[in-house]
């Protein structure tokens, strides 16, 4: 088991960076923030992999599948902040979303918050500006649909429930239903102890 970021096997780091980097870079771009350097991205990836080796993966994939507590997310976010200290203050929300996408187990059923409307018929999760601040777009980071259905079926499922219609969903698909997030949510270490 990796005890520090420097202990993580280089092939695992490269594989994980390939999934993590597009998600974080898209999130930063959508919110008008500067990209991370390659060194910063690798530092984040290494730190997340260590958190996973210390029990994060077991939370998501283990028999108990415990939900992540707020205190854990805060403590893990502090570890990520230490890895990229010069950007930590602006990346708190990104850290929280990435950590939950990696370690939060999926509920048995989708909460359907992506199609909940208020009394005026407005659905915040189907608003592009709102979703640009979310790495997972319209869905929750732990939505079971990220791992249970393929991208085309997922799109069709959303289409049936999309208030603004097909043209809006198609035009902003990378915001509402980001494929890079699906890849991150599906990533897992190949074997226990491989990190």
Residue, then its C-alpha position, 0 to 999 in steps of 0.5 A: x500500500x502506498x503510504x505517501x504520494x511518492x510511493x505510488x507506482x508510476x504506471x498507475x499514476x499515468x493511467x489515473x492522470x489520463x482520467x482525472x486531468x480532462x475532468x479537472x481541466x474542463x471544470x476549470x475551463x468552464x468556470x474561467x480559471x487557469x489550468x493546472x500545470x502537469x506537475x500539479x495534476x500529477x501531485x493531485x493524482x498521486x494524493x488521491x491514489x494514496x487516499x484510495x489506498x488508505x481506505x477510499x477505494x474500500x468505501x466505494x467498492x468494499x462490502x460496507x460501501x459507507x457514505x463519505x462523511x463531511x469531515x472526511x471530505x474536509x480532511x482529504x481536501x486538505x491533503x489535496x490542498x497541500x499537494x497544490x498549495x498555491x491553488x488550494x484556496x480556489x479549488x475547494x469545490x473541485x477537490x470535494x467533487x473529485x473526492x466524491x466522484x472517486x470514493x462515494x458509493x452509488x446509491x441503489x437508485x438515482x435520486x432524480x435530482x437532475x429533473x426535480x423542478x421548483x414551483x415555477x417549473x424550473x430545474x436548476x440541474x438543467x441550467x447550463x450556467x449552474x452545471x458549468x460549476x459541477x464536474x458531473x454536470x446535471x447528475x450527482x457525482x455518485x449517480x448510479x447511471x454513470x456506471x450502470x448505463x452507456x453514454x448513448x442510453x444515458x443521453x436518451x434517458x436524459x432526453x426524455x426528461x429534459x425540460x429545454x428540449x433536445x437542441x439544448x441538451x445536444x448543444x451543451x452535452x459536454x456540460x450536462x453529460x460529460x463523457x470525461x466524468x463517466x471515465x473518471x467515475x468508472x476508474x478503479x485500481x486494477x487490483x488491491x495493492x496495485x497502488 
